[in-house]
Amino acid sequence: MSEPGALVLVVEDEPQMRKFIRASLTSHGYRIVEAERAGEVVALTTSHNPDLILLDLGLPDGDGLEITRQVREWSRIPILVISARGREDDKVAALDAGADDYLTKPFGVNELLARMRVALRHAQQTQQGGVGGAGGATTAVIEIGKLRVDLARREVRVGGEEVHLTPIEYKLLTLMAQHAGKVLTHRQILQEVWGPGYAAQTHYVRVHMAELRKKIEADPARPRLLVTEPGVGYRLRDRGPGE
């Protein structure tokens, strides 16, 4: 479910932040269920089956990273981390643990809603076979703005013109396209494209991402599709520029 009306589990121990999120989401049509402690999350997730989890990392009885790992053992429910921890290492750790996105406090309502829409849309597409990860179902064609990736034909076009990619560039682009809108960390990209033994070779990603941008971006120096999440990884926008 990607429209307002989705059920959101809000895991936050600060009363004022919980009040802010409650007011923001309910005023836009979302339904919510709330938890203040880590120990409540699994029970509420299984009993209410939320469409999305908003998760604070710093909880009084446990760490949000461990909660994320626990939920990921049995569920693909999208998890959007909301935390005062703004260090790049914290963001990478949360995403590597299985979170779909990371929002640093303080944040605005519009940014929160936008990140939620992306996570919900990605989850819906995955359930319907529209977007998949490694080993998952994929749609035959992924279109984002002027970018068109035909997985069946292994063909990439930008503005109708065919773009010739190396095998690594094609694998990198299809990975990003299948997770459009979601941040992928350097480690996640390296494991999927190059394999587990390359997890520390972050320069591989930088070099090939730069070459890929030259082929699909109108201005590679100011990318509009393949955007950098500084110190964390990359995100392929799930909407073309101006959409």
C-alpha positions as CSV (number, residue, x, y, z in Angstrom):
1,M,0.0,0.0,0.0
2,S,1.6,3.3,-1.1
3,E,-1.2,5.7,-0.6
4,P,-2.3,7.3,2.7
5,G,-4.2,4.8,4.7
6,A,-1.2,2.6,5.2
7,L,-0.6,1.3,8.7
8,V,2.7,2.6,10.2
9,L,4.3,1.3,13.3
10,V,6.1,4.2,15.0
11,V,8.8,3.1,17.4
12,E,9.9,6.2,19.4
13,D,10.5,6.7,23.1
14,E,10.4,10.5,23.1
15,P,6.8,11.7,23.8
16,Q,7.2,15.0,21.9
17,M,8.7,13.3,18.8
18,R,6.0,10.7,18.9
19,K,3.3,13.4,19.1
20,F,4.8,15.2,16.1
21,I,4.9,12.1,14.0
22,R,1.4,11.1,15.1
23,A,0.0,14.5,14.1
24,S,1.9,14.6,10.8
25,L,0.9,11.1,9.7
26,T,-2.8,11.1,10.8
27,S,-3.3,14.5,9.2
28,H,-2.3,12.9,5.9
29,G,-4.5,9.9,6.2
30,Y,-2.1,7.3,7.6
31,R,-3.0,4.9,10.4
32,I,-0.5,4.4,13.2
33,V,0.3,2.1,16.1
34,E,3.0,3.2,18.6
35,A,5.7,1.6,20.6
36,E,8.1,3.1,23.1
37,R,10.4,0.2,23.7
38,A,12.4,-2.3,21.7
39,G,10.7,-5.2,23.4
40,E,7.4,-4.3,21.9
41,V,8.4,-4.2,18.2
42,V,8.3,-7.8,17.2
43,A,5.0,-8.5,19.0
44,L,3.3,-5.4,17.4
45,T,4.8,-6.2,14.0
46,T,3.4,-9.8,14.0
47,S,0.0,-8.8,15.5
48,H,-0.7,-5.7,13.4
49,N,1.2,-6.5,10.2
50,P,2.1,-2.8,9.5
51,D,2.9,-1.6,6.0
52,L,5.9,0.4,7.3
53,I,8.1,0.7,10.5
54,L,9.4,4.1,11.6
55,L,12.2,3.1,13.9
56,D,14.3,5.2,16.3
57,L,17.7,3.7,17.0
58,G,18.2,4.9,20.5
59,L,15.6,3.1,22.7
60,P,15.8,2.6,26.4
61,D,15.8,-1.2,26.4
62,G,17.6,-2.0,23.2
63,D,19.2,-0.8,20.0
64,G,17.3,-0.2,16.8
65,L,20.0,-2.0,14.8
66,E,19.4,-5.2,16.5
67,I,15.6,-4.8,16.0
68,T,16.2,-4.2,12.3
69,R,18.2,-7.4,12.1
70,Q,15.5,-9.4,14.0
71,V,12.7,-8.1,11.8
72,R,14.8,-8.8,8.6
73,E,15.1,-12.5,9.6
74,W,11.4,-13.1,8.8
75,S,9.9,-10.0,7.2
76,R,10.5,-7.5,4.3
77,I,8.4,-4.8,5.8
78,P,10.0,-1.5,4.9
79,I,12.0,0.1,7.8
80,L,12.7,3.8,7.8
81,V,15.1,4.7,10.5
82,I,14.6,8.1,12.3
83,S,17.5,8.9,14.6
84,A,19.5,11.8,16.1
85,R,22.6,9.8,15.2
86,G,23.8,11.6,12.1
87,R,27.2,10.1,11.6
88,E,27.8,8.3,8.3
89,D,28.9,5.2,10.1
90,D,25.5,5.0,11.9
91,K,23.6,5.4,8.6
92,V,25.7,2.7,6.9
93,A,25.2,0.3,9.8
94,A,21.5,0.8,9.8
95,L,21.2,0.3,6.0
96,D,23.5,-2.8,6.1
97,A,21.4,-4.2,8.9
98,G,18.4,-4.1,6.5
99,A,16.8,-0.7,6.9
100,D,15.4,0.8,3.7
101,D,16.3,4.4,4.4
102,Y,17.6,6.7,7.1
103,L,16.3,10.1,8.2
104,T,18.3,12.3,10.7
105,K,16.5,14.3,13.3
106,P,15.4,17.0,13.2
107,F,13.5,16.6,9.9
108,G,10.5,18.2,8.2
109,V,7.1,16.7,7.6
110,N,7.5,16.8,3.8
111,E,10.8,15.0,3.8
112,L,9.4,12.3,6.1
113,L,6.3,11.8,3.9
114,A,8.4,11.7,0.8
115,R,10.8,9.0,2.2
116,M,7.7,7.0,3.4
117,R,6.1,7.1,0.0
118,V,9.3,5.8,-1.7
119,A,9.7,2.9,0.8
120,L,6.0,2.0,0.5
121,R,6.0,2.1,-3.2
122,H,9.2,0.0,-3.4
123,A,7.6,-2.6,-1.1
124,Q,4.4,-2.7,-3.1
125,Q,6.3,-3.2,-6.4
126,T,8.4,-6.0,-4.8
127,Q,5.2,-7.8,-3.6
128,Q,3.7,-7.5,-7.1
129,G,6.9,-8.6,-8.8
130,G,7.6,-5.2,-10.2
131,V,11.0,-4.7,-8.5
132,G,13.2,-7.3,-7.1
133,G,16.6,-7.7,-5.5
134,A,19.0,-10.5,-6.0
135,G,17.1,-13.7,-6.8
136,G,13.8,-11.8,-6.6
137,A,11.1,-11.3,-9.2
138,T,11.7,-8.5,-11.6
139,T,9.6,-6.7,-14.2
140,A,10.7,-7.0,-17.8
141,V,11.1,-3.2,-18.2
142,I,12.1,-0.5,-15.7
143,E,11.4,3.1,-16.8
144,I,12.6,6.2,-14.8
145,G,12.3,9.5,-16.6
146,K,14.2,9.1,-19.9
147,L,16.0,6.0,-18.7
148,R,14.6,2.6,-19.9
149,V,16.1,-0.7,-18.8
150,D,14.8,-3.8,-20.6
151,L,15.9,-6.7,-18.5
152,A,14.7,-9.4,-21.0
153,R,16.6,-7.9,-23.9
154,R,19.5,-6.7,-21.7
155,E,19.0,-3.3,-23.4
156,V,19.4,0.2,-21.9
157,R,18.1,3.4,-23.6
158,V,18.2,7.0,-22.6
159,G,15.8,9.3,-24.5
160,G,15.2,6.5,-27.0
161,E,18.9,6.1,-27.8
162,E,20.5,2.8,-27.0
163,V,23.4,3.0,-24.5
164,H,26.2,0.4,-24.6
165,L,27.3,-0.7,-21.2
166,T,30.1,-3.0,-20.0
167,P,28.9,-6.1,-18.2
168,I,29.8,-4.5,-14.8
169,E,28.1,-1.3,-15.7
170,Y,24.9,-3.1,-16.8
171,K,24.9,-5.2,-13.6
172,L,25.4,-2.1,-11.5
173,L,22.6,-0.2,-13.3
174,T,20.1,-3.1,-13.1
175,L,20.8,-3.5,-9.3
176,M,20.2,0.2,-8.8
177,A,17.1,0.2,-11.0
178,Q,15.6,-2.8,-9.2
179,H,16.0,-0.9,-6.0
180,A,15.0,2.5,-7.4
181,G,14.4,5.1,-4.6
182,K,16.3,3.1,-2.0
183,V,19.8,3.9,-0.7
184,L,22.3,1.1,-1.4
185,T,25.5,1.1,0.7
186,H,28.9,0.6,-0.8
187,R,29.0,-2.8,0.9
188,Q,25.6,-3.9,-0.5
189,I,26.6,-2.8,-4.0
190,L,30.0,-4.6,-3.9
191,Q,28.4,-7.8,-2.6
192,E,25.8,-7.9,-5.3
193,V,27.9,-6.8,-8.2
194,W,31.4,-8.1,-7.4
195,G,30.8,-10.7,-4.7
196,P,31.3,-11.1,-0.9
197,G,35.1,-11.0,-1.2
198,Y,35.1,-7.4,-2.5
199,A,33.2,-5.7,0.4
200,A,36.2,-3.4,1.2
201,Q,36.9,-2.3,-2.4
202,T,34.8,0.9,-2.3
203,H,36.9,2.5,-5.1
204,Y,35.5,-0.1,-7.5
205,V,32.0,1.4,-7.0
206,R,33.2,5.0,-7.4
207,V,35.1,4.3,-10.7
208,H,32.3,2.3,-12.3
209,M,29.6,4.7,-11.1
210,A,31.5,7.6,-12.7
211,E,31.6,5.7,-16.0
212,L,28.0,4.8,-15.8
213,R,27.0,8.4,-15.2
214,K,28.9,9.5,-18.3
215,K,26.6,7.2,-20.3
216,I,23.1,7.9,-18.7
217,E,23.3,11.3,-17.2
218,A,22.8,14.5,-19.2
219,D,25.4,16.2,-17.0
220,P,27.6,13.6,-15.3
221,A,29.1,16.3,-13.1
222,R,25.7,17.1,-11.7
223,P,23.8,13.7,-11.7
224,R,20.1,13.8,-11.5
225,L,19.4,10.1,-11.6
226,L,22.3,8.3,-9.9
227,V,22.8,10.4,-6.8
228,T,25.5,10.1,-4.1
229,E,24.6,9.6,-0.5
230,P,27.8,11.0,1.0
231,G,29.8,8.5,2.9
232,V,27.0,5.9,2.6
233,G,26.4,4.8,-1.0
234,Y,24.1,5.6,-3.9
235,R,20.5,6.0,-4.8
236,L,18.8,5.8,-8.2
237,R,15.9,8.2,-8.1
238,D,12.6,6.4,-8.7
239,R,11.2,9.4,-10.6
240,G,12.9,11.2,-13.4
241,P,14.0,14.9,-13.1
242,G,10.9,17.2,-13.1
243,E,8.4,14.4,-12.5
